[in-house]
Amino acid sequence: MGVFVFLPLVLPLTAWPIARLAEQHLHPRVATRLLTGVAGVMALCSTVCLALLMVVGTAQLPGNPLPDAWSDPEVRAAVPYDEVAGRAAIPALLAVAVACGRTLGRHGRLRRRSHRALTGLPATQVAVLPDDAPYAYALPGGPIRDRIVVTTGLLRTLGSAERRALFAHERAHLTGRHHRFLLVVALAARANPFLRPLRTAVSYTTERWADEDAARAVGDRRTVARAIGKAALVSKAPRGARGSGGGPLPTLAGFASPGPVPRRVAALLGSAPVPRTWPSVFTGVGVAAWTAAAGTAVSAMASANSAVTLVVILYAATPL
């Protein structure tokens, strides 16, 4: 197994170059799927790495319920650095489990509070809240499978064409299931802090994806850009939709947030991005994409190799 067991912990660094390049040069739909896939696989591999190290570290602790043979010198000799890394992996894996559990819990509570806030409103796809605070967001699930939530405060700010752009944008979030991408990258960033740039990038690309779908549905890119600009000037996050740090919880998509609004407006004022399934290797973004893909593949292979090796070792050391 050797030092390869540690590769999944640091290989997420290879995905950093693609985060910004994907935002700028890939179609938002392609960038979202690519970055989410890379983040999810790398987070899973790094967690498996910690779990493998924890098995050996736990086997060395007195009073553990594992077979005594798992802490034999022969087993420890087959797993380098087990005495230090194995013990350190125990609190690290516990911290990952707690952080991911808190993220899932906050996401579930946010969705439940959002659905409760709609109690008593007509059972329509668009729910208009009588609230002077201007905000809007896409709310998946619930008694009605998907709903668009918007306040009277935001509707008063927008003209009729801009309202159509707003509804098309939020509908695109629901159709594309963007909340799933946001939740995956949020969990991945909790599992491995090196993946945080990918979470930020996906928060932006999902908004750009919805922008482009809205522009195609409305038929006027400038109208969508104007609606985003107006909403950004007055929008606030909905009450109860903020994380413990005061910022919005990045697992539900909201109009004009998250993501740098000036960059989104500038993109809409330009030409529509060309959809491509994979960038050419002879471009800057292509090199970054292939590097990230190679890092993901190596991370997966290192995790699989380490897992198989450890299983073989422990199987041989476990008495029948």
Secondary structure, 3 states (H helix, E strand, C coil): CHHHHHHHHHHHHHHHHHHHHHHHHCCHHHHHHHHHHHHHHHHHHHHHHHHHHHHHHHHCCCCCCCCHHHHCHHHHHHCCCHHHHHHHHHHHHHHHHHHHHHHHHHHHHHHHHHHHCCCCCCCCCEEEECCCCCCEEEEECCCCCEEEEEEHHHHHHCCHHHHHHHHHHHHHHHHCCHHHHHHHHHHHHHHCHHHHHHHHHHHHHHHHHHHHHHHHHHCCHHHHHHHHHHHHHHCCCCCCCECCCCCECCCCCECCECCCHHHHHHHHHCCCCCCCCCCCCCCHHHHHHHHHHHHHHHHHHHHHHHHHHHHHHHHHHCCC
